[in-house]
């Protein structure tokens, strides 16, 4: 049997029925409370940032294992539990309109957890930057529609967000955590769960550093220089290659955003990402010019290689890590056993955990 931390997430419509949602919340409350009390807030963030563990928790609570809805429904359950329990953890954001309200919610809940002004502003920056990276810097055909930031009274954080590809009717879930992150543009994901790995434009990869640096220089050169280079590429001997796979030049470029960015003179690529109007098309155009004109290729490596949370039987992308797998299951099992659920509810939850971890 092949044991991997990978699952297909087809887009499903509709909502969890009230009878299921209420039971998910009741069981989720007991598991979350027990994990935080027994293992601490940091351990909870670490577990929730593991795509395999997150998926397993959804299964234990009784939701469809292969639905994109496991992300939105499970996140909503966690949000309500954390709002009602005094555990020193908050969850902000959610799906659609709620995601847009994340900054205001961070401020409100951050103050409730006695976080200082600088810590709250940094969490706002984390939220915006993580969303921008997965929506614009990692171009894998999926557009972010669900964004959630969890943070503790200690200032540690985790991000869970999901993108959709309407044409393929698939979803991708992106996991981030503050522990051990080297930078927002140095392979920042703790895990990405997806149906399959593909060739993408990955401007958040460590090996894209030269491409990012060249793109930033192009912004500093100004609109006229960039327009001239793009026209030269489209009209010259390189033009036959500009429509091939990921070397496709965008048809429309937001030149107003180029002018604004040039005036703001961002210090680094992170600052460039945070400028309003800097989107996927412009970043792709900059990356292509940097690659073709300045010989600074960007990475085409799909970060979804991390969707194998515990490794693959055949050693791809790395050998199975049984101790890590056992630890994840044990944390879930402990949360169920020590909860205040009835014996019947505990037995049913443990059966679902057994089936999911087998």
C-alpha positions as CSV (number, residue, x, y, z in Angstrom):
1,X,0.0,0.0,0.0
2,X,1.3,3.4,-0.9
3,X,1.2,5.8,2.0
4,X,1.5,9.5,1.1
5,X,0.1,12.8,2.3
6,X,-1.6,13.7,-0.9
7,X,-5.3,14.0,-1.7
8,X,-7.4,15.2,-4.7
9,X,-9.5,18.3,-3.9
10,X,-12.3,18.5,-6.5
11,X,-14.4,21.7,-6.2
12,X,-17.7,20.9,-4.6
13,X,-20.7,23.3,-4.2
14,X,-23.1,23.5,-1.2
15,X,-22.6,23.7,2.5
16,X,-22.2,21.2,5.3
17,X,-25.7,20.3,6.7
18,X,-26.4,21.8,10.2
19,X,-26.6,18.3,11.8
20,X,-23.1,17.5,10.6
21,X,-21.6,20.9,11.3
22,X,-22.8,21.0,14.9
23,X,-21.3,17.6,15.5
24,X,-18.0,18.6,13.8
25,X,-17.9,21.6,16.1
26,X,-18.6,19.6,19.2
27,X,-15.9,17.0,18.5
28,X,-13.5,19.7,17.1
29,X,-13.8,21.7,20.3
30,X,-12.7,18.7,22.4
31,X,-9.8,17.8,20.2
32,X,-8.5,21.4,19.9
33,X,-8.9,22.1,23.6
34,X,-7.1,18.9,24.5
35,X,-4.2,19.4,22.1
36,X,-3.6,23.0,23.2
37,X,-3.8,22.0,26.9
38,X,-1.6,18.9,26.6
39,X,0.9,19.9,23.9
40,X,0.7,23.8,23.8
41,X,-0.3,26.4,21.3
42,X,2.9,26.0,19.2
43,X,2.1,22.3,18.7
44,X,-1.4,23.1,17.6
45,X,-0.1,25.6,15.0
46,X,2.4,23.0,13.8
47,X,-0.2,20.3,13.4
48,X,-2.8,22.5,11.7
49,X,0.0,23.6,9.2
50,X,0.6,20.0,8.2
51,X,-1.6,19.3,5.1
52,X,-1.9,15.6,6.0
53,X,-2.9,16.2,9.6
54,X,-5.3,19.0,8.6
55,X,-6.9,16.6,6.1
56,X,-7.0,13.8,8.8
57,X,-8.7,16.1,11.2
58,X,-11.4,16.8,8.7
59,X,-11.9,13.1,8.2
60,X,-12.1,12.5,12.0
61,X,-14.7,15.2,12.3
62,X,-16.8,13.4,9.6
63,X,-16.3,15.5,6.5
64,X,-15.6,14.3,3.0
65,X,-11.9,13.4,2.7
66,X,-11.7,14.4,-1.0
67,X,-13.7,17.6,-1.1
68,X,-12.3,21.2,-1.4
69,X,-15.0,22.0,1.2
70,X,-12.9,20.3,3.9
71,X,-10.7,23.5,3.9
72,X,-13.5,26.0,4.2
73,X,-15.8,24.0,6.6
74,X,-12.9,22.8,8.9
75,X,-11.5,26.4,9.0
76,X,-14.9,27.7,10.0
77,X,-15.2,25.1,12.8
78,X,-11.8,26.0,14.1
79,X,-12.6,29.7,14.0
80,X,-15.8,29.3,16.0
81,X,-14.1,27.1,18.6
82,X,-11.2,29.5,19.1
83,X,-13.7,32.4,19.3
84,X,-15.6,30.7,22.1
85,X,-12.7,29.2,24.0
86,X,-10.0,31.0,25.9
87,X,-6.9,29.2,24.4
88,X,-4.7,32.2,23.5
89,X,-5.2,31.5,19.8
90,X,-7.2,33.5,17.2
91,X,-8.2,32.7,13.6
92,X,-8.9,35.6,11.2
93,X,-10.3,35.6,7.6
94,X,-12.1,32.9,5.7
95,X,-13.8,32.6,2.4
96,X,-14.6,35.4,-0.1
97,X,-15.7,38.6,1.7
98,X,-14.4,37.4,5.0
99,X,-10.9,37.1,3.6
100,X,-11.0,40.8,2.7
101,X,-11.9,41.7,6.3
102,X,-8.8,39.9,7.6
103,X,-6.7,43.1,8.5
104,X,-9.5,44.6,10.6
105,X,-10.1,41.3,12.3
106,X,-6.4,40.9,13.1
107,X,-6.4,44.2,14.8
108,X,-9.5,43.4,16.9
109,X,-8.4,40.0,17.9
110,X,-4.8,41.0,18.3
111,X,-5.8,43.6,20.9
112,X,-7.9,41.0,22.7
113,X,-4.8,38.8,23.0
114,X,-2.8,41.8,24.4
115,X,-0.5,42.0,21.4
116,X,1.3,45.3,20.8
117,X,0.9,47.6,17.9
118,X,4.1,46.4,16.1
119,X,3.1,42.7,16.5
120,X,-0.4,43.4,15.0
121,X,1.0,45.4,12.1
122,X,3.5,42.6,11.4
123,X,0.6,40.0,11.4
124,X,-1.2,42.2,8.9
125,X,1.9,42.2,6.7
126,X,2.2,38.4,7.0
127,X,-1.4,38.0,5.9
128,X,-1.1,40.3,2.9
129,X,2.2,38.9,1.8
130,X,1.3,35.2,2.1
131,X,-1.9,35.9,0.0
132,X,0.1,37.8,-2.6
133,X,2.8,35.1,-2.9
134,X,0.3,32.3,-3.6
135,X,-1.9,34.5,-5.8
136,X,0.8,36.2,-7.9
137,X,4.3,34.9,-7.2
138,X,3.4,31.2,-7.5
139,X,1.5,31.0,-10.7
140,X,0.0,27.5,-10.8
141,X,-3.4,28.2,-12.4
142,X,-5.2,28.5,-9.1
143,X,-6.7,31.8,-7.7
144,X,-6.9,32.3,-4.0
145,X,-10.5,32.5,-2.7
146,X,-10.0,31.4,0.9
147,X,-7.5,32.9,3.3
148,X,-7.1,32.3,7.0
149,X,-4.5,33.5,9.4
150,X,-4.1,31.9,12.9
151,X,-1.9,33.5,15.5
152,X,-1.2,33.1,19.2
153,X,-0.7,35.5,22.1
154,X,3.0,34.7,21.7
155,X,3.0,36.2,18.2
156,X,3.5,32.9,16.3
157,X,1.3,32.4,13.2
158,X,0.1,30.0,10.6
159,X,-1.6,30.6,7.3
160,X,-4.1,28.2,5.5
161,X,-5.4,29.4,2.2
162,X,-6.9,27.7,-0.9
163,X,-7.0,28.5,-4.6
164,X,-9.3,27.3,-7.3
165,X,-9.0,26.5,-11.0
166,X,-12.5,27.0,-12.4
167,X,-11.7,25.3,-15.7
168,X,-10.2,22.1,-14.2
169,X,-12.6,22.3,-11.2
170,X,-9.7,21.6,-8.8
171,X,-8.4,23.3,-5.7
172,X,-5.0,23.7,-4.0
173,X,-4.4,24.3,-0.4
174,X,-1.3,26.2,0.8
175,X,0.1,25.9,4.4
176,X,2.4,28.3,6.0
177,X,3.9,28.5,9.6
178,X,6.2,31.0,11.3
179,X,8.4,28.4,12.8
180,X,11.7,28.0,10.8
181,X,10.5,30.1,7.8
182,X,13.5,31.5,6.1
183,X,11.7,34.2,4.2
184,X,8.5,34.7,2.1
185,X,10.6,34.2,-1.1
186,X,12.7,31.3,0.0
187,X,10.4,28.3,-0.5
188,X,8.1,29.5,2.3
189,X,5.5,26.8,2.3
190,X,5.2,24.2,5.1
191,X,3.1,22.2,2.7
192,X,1.0,22.4,-0.5
193,X,-1.7,19.8,-1.1
194,X,-2.8,19.4,-4.7
195,X,-4.2,16.8,-7.2
196,X,-1.0,16.7,-9.1
197,X,2.4,18.4,-9.6
198,X,2.7,20.7,-12.6
199,X,5.3,23.0,-14.2
200,X,4.5,26.5,-12.8
201,X,6.1,29.9,-12.6
202,X,7.5,29.9,-9.1
203,X,8.8,33.3,-8.2
204,X,8.8,32.4,-4.5
205,X,11.5,29.7,-5.0
206,X,15.0,30.3,-3.7
207,X,16.4,29.6,-7.2
208,X,14.4,32.6,-8.6
209,X,16.5,35.1,-6.7
210,X,18.3,36.4,-9.8
211,X,15.1,36.7,-11.7
212,X,13.5,38.7,-8.9
213,X,16.5,41.0,-8.7
214,X,16.4,41.6,-12.4
215,X,12.6,42.2,-12.3
216,X,13.1,44.8,-9.5
217,X,15.8,46.5,-11.7
218,X,13.4,46.7,-14.6
219,X,10.8,48.5,-12.3
220,X,13.5,51.0,-11.3
221,X,14.4,51.6,-15.0
222,X,10.8,52.9,-15.5
223,X,7.9,52.3,-17.9
224,X,9.5,53.5,-21.1
225,X,12.5,51.1,-20.8
226,X,10.3,48.2,-20.0
227,X,7.9,49.0,-22.9
228,X,10.8,49.2,-25.3
229,X,12.2,45.8,-24.2
230,X,8.8,44.1,-24.5
231,X,8.2,45.5,-28.0
232,X,11.7,44.4,-29.0
233,X,11.0,40.9,-27.8
234,X,7.7,40.7,-29.5
235,X,9.0,42.0,-32.8
236,X,12.4,40.4,-32.9
237,X,13.8,36.9,-33.5
238,X,12.6,35.8,-30.0
239,X,9.0,36.4,-30.8
240,X,8.2,32.8,-31.9
241,X,9.1,31.6,-28.4
242,X,7.0,34.0,-26.4
243,X,3.8,32.0,-26.8
244,X,5.3,28.6,-25.8
245,X,4.1,27.2,-22.5
246,X,5.3,29.3,-19.6
247,X,7.1,31.8,-21.8
248,X,3.8,33.4,-22.8
249,X,3.9,37.2,-22.6
250,X,0.7,38.6,-21.1
251,X,-1.5,40.5,-23.6
252,X,-2.3,43.3,-21.2
253,X,0.1,44.9,-18.7
254,X,-1.0,47.4,-16.0
255,X,1.3,50.2,-16.9
256,X,-0.2,52.4,-14.2
257,X,1.1,49.9,-11.6
258,X,4.5,50.1,-13.2
259,X,4.6,53.8,-12.8
260,X,3.4,53.7,-9.2
261,X,6.0,51.0,-8.4
262,X,8.7,53.1,-10.0
263,X,7.8,56.1,-8.0
264,X,7.6,54.1,-4.7
265,X,11.1,52.6,-5.5
266,X,10.6,49.3,-3.4
267,X,13.7,48.2,-1.5
268,X,13.1,44.5,-2.3
269,X,10.7,42.1,-4.1
270,X,8.5,41.7,-1.0
271,X,7.8,45.4,-1.0
272,X,7.1,45.2,-4.8
273,X,4.5,42.4,-4.1
274,X,2.7,44.6,-1.5
275,X,2.2,47.5,-3.9
276,X,-1.5,47.7,-5.0
277,X,-1.9,46.8,-8.7
278,X,1.1,44.5,-8.9
279,X,-0.5,41.3,-10.1
280,X,0.3,38.0,-11.8
281,X,0.4,39.4,-15.3
282,X,2.9,42.1,-14.5
283,X,5.1,39.8,-12.5
284,X,5.0,37.3,-15.4
285,X,6.0,40.0,-17.9
286,X,8.9,41.2,-15.7
287,X,10.0,37.6,-15.2
288,X,10.0,36.9,-18.9
289,X,12.0,40.0,-19.8
290,X,14.5,39.2,-17.0
291,X,14.8,35.6,-18.3
292,X,15.1,36.3,-22.1
293,X,17.0,39.6,-22.1
294,X,19.1,39.2,-19.0
295,X,19.5,35.4,-18.8
296,X,18.0,35.2,-15.3
297,X,15.6,32.2,-15.5
298,X,12.9,31.8,-12.9
299,X,12.0,28.5,-11.3
300,X,9.4,26.2,-12.8
301,X,9.3,23.9,-9.8
302,X,5.9,23.2,-8.3
303,X,5.9,23.7,-4.5
304,X,3.2,21.0,-4.3
305,X,6.1,18.5,-4.0
306,X,5.5,19.1,-0.3
307,X,2.0,17.6,-0.5
308,X,3.6,14.3,0.4
309,X,3.6,15.2,4.0
310,X,5.3,12.0,5.3
311,X,7.1,10.9,2.1
312,X,6.4,8.2,-0.4
313,X,6.9,4.5,-0.3
314,X,9.2,4.6,-3.3
315,X,11.3,7.4,-1.8
316,X,9.7,10.2,-3.9
317,X,10.0,13.0,-3.1
318,X,11.6,11.5,0.1
319,X,11.4,8.3,2.1
320,X,8.4,7.7,4.4
321,X,8.9,9.2,7.8
322,X,7.0,6.7,10.0
323,X,7.9,8.4,13.3
324,X,6.5,11.7,12.1
325,X,3.4,9.9,10.9
326,X,2.9,8.1,14.1
327,X,3.4,11.3,16.1
328,X,0.6,13.1,14.1
329,X,-1.8,10.2,14.6
330,X,-1.0,10.0,18.3
331,X,-1.7,13.7,18.8
332,X,-5.1,13.2,17.2
333,X,-5.8,10.0,19.2
334,X,-4.8,11.8,22.5
335,X,-7.2,14.6,21.7
336,X,-10.1,12.2,21.2
337,X,-9.4,10.0,24.2
338,X,-9.0,12.8,26.7
339,X,-12.0,14.8,25.4
340,X,-15.3,15.0,27.3
341,X,-17.2,13.2,24.5
342,X,-19.4,10.2,25.2
343,X,-17.9,6.7,24.8
344,X,-19.9,6.2,21.6
345,X,-18.6,9.5,20.0
346,X,-15.0,8.7,21.0
347,X,-15.3,5.2,19.5
348,X,-16.7,6.5,16.2
349,X,-14.0,9.2,16.0
350,X,-11.2,6.7,16.7
351,X,-12.6,4.4,14.0
352,X,-12.5,7.2,11.5
353,X,-8.9,8.1,12.6
354,X,-7.9,4.4,12.2
355,X,-9.4,4.3,8.7
356,X,-7.7,7.5,7.6
357,X,-4.3,6.7,9.0
358,X,-4.1,3.1,7.7
